[in-house]
Structure formats: structure tokens, C-alpha cells
């Protein structure tokens, strides 16, 4: 059921918790010491409160667990009447009727609560699906530009606090227009999907891959300097040789090349422009002083 801290604790210690209630309430009731008479008469309150709490966190199981202290307190009252007040016990029919009523109420409350949880779960799944639609590119299945910019900003803030670099790769298809003009847009879409799959498969789990727009992609590399970025760029360029759509890459790093996410994107974009000038399937590292270091990986 609900995976909340309180519910988790109640699941783990429920029997100990209710044994403590039974002992703390039943004994004083029998001995007529600490509890006034109105507690004896309000057995229903001592039942309905815990059944509501446990049913909320543990569904039907929790509701049935709440039956135990109520029945024990009821028996304590009867024992008190028999041994202390010397009164006759209720007849068997009344006892069974009382037990049946509280068990029936527990089952109803437990089932209703579980149905409520199921509806809440479906609603959460629908909300997650809707949230995914706002951050995922429908064609490639990668994150979209909006999510990328949000994550890049948060990664840089985290890097600033913890003192590690963040690298950013700006990737562009070299011959996307030629594919669309020669083979048609469906083939262009397939080429984009193929590149997206390769990008996703060749980076670390913690890296963020996104479609920036059109045939442009981006990769955020948390805790990665330019050396790591160069290795990733090399790997991606080599892998693109197997696809119809070859790629060029420009990359930059925080804090070496930029002070914030906007400057980092701009730096990588400038390096990408230089890579495009140099030809297809190239990767270029941005240098803040205005010069660029060129690294080439030519198709075999």
C-alpha cells in the first residue's frame, strides 16, 4: 500500500504497537484504576481511530489488525463485569454479533481504502505520463530542450557546491537535409532515432541526453572534465559512422569555459560551428581565449 514512513513503521511494529495498547487499556479497565468509566463505554472510539489510521496505511490488513485491540478491550470489560462487579456476561449471541459487526466494518473500511489507493496509484501514473510528455521528445524518446536546460542549470549549481566540473556536448547532424531530400522525411526520422539510440547507449547512466531541436542533440556530462568529454565525443563520432546521419560535436566545460548554463551552451555551440567548418564527423573543444583545438575522427 502506501510507501510512507509512518505507514512503513506501522507495518513493521503493528503487532507490538497493538499489544502495548491492549495491555495499557485492558489492565486498568479491569482493575478500575487509571481510566474513568467513560473510556470503558467508548470502546468504539478506541476501535474506529486505529482502524482508520491502519486502513489508510495498510489497507485491509491494517483494518483487520485494528479489530484485535477492540475485541481485547471488549473482553476485558466482560471479565471486569464477571470477576469484579459480579455481573453476568453477555449471552453468546450478543458477543458474536459484536465481533461480527466490528469485523464487517473493518472489511468495508479496508476494501474502500484499498480502492482509494488503487485510484490514487492510477492517478499518479497518469500524472507521471503527463509529466513525461512535457519533458520527452516524442520522436526520439530523448529529453527535450526544456528539460535539458533545466537539468543543466541544476547540475551546474550542484557542481558549484561540490566542486566538480560539468561538460556539455552540442551535436549536429552533418547531412540531415540530404537524407530528407534524397530518401524523404520518414527516412530522416529513422536516422534521427538511430542517432538517438547510439547516443543513449554510449554514455553513462548519470549523463543526460536530449534532443535540442531538428537534428541537434546535446549531452550533459556531470562530474566530467574536458578529457572525459573528448573521449565521449570521440566515441560518439566513431559510432555515427555506422549511421546514415554523421555528426559533428562541439564541447565545453564548466567552470573552465563558462560561469553558468547559458554561457556553457554558447561555448559548446561556438565549438560546434568550428567543427562544421572543418568538415563532417569532427569534434572541436572550445577554448575561452577564442582559439579552438581541433580533433578529427574521419570515417574509415
Buried (B, 14 or more C-beta within 10 A) or exposed (E): BBEEEEBBEBBEEBEEBBBEBBEEBBEBBBEEEEBEEEBBEEBEEBBBEBBBBBBBBBBBBBBBBBBBBBBBBBBBBBBBBEEEEEEEEBEEEEBEEBBEEBBEBBBEBBBBBBEEBEEEEEEEEEEEEEEEEEBBBEEBEBBBBEBBBEBBBEBBEEBBEEEBBBBBBBBBBBBBEEBBEEEEEEBBBBBBBBBBBBBBEBBEEEBBBBBBEEBBBBBBBBBBBBEBBBEBBBBBBBBBEEBBBBBBBBBBBBBBBBEBBEBBBBBBBBBBBBBBEBEBBBBBBBBEEEEBEBBEBEEE
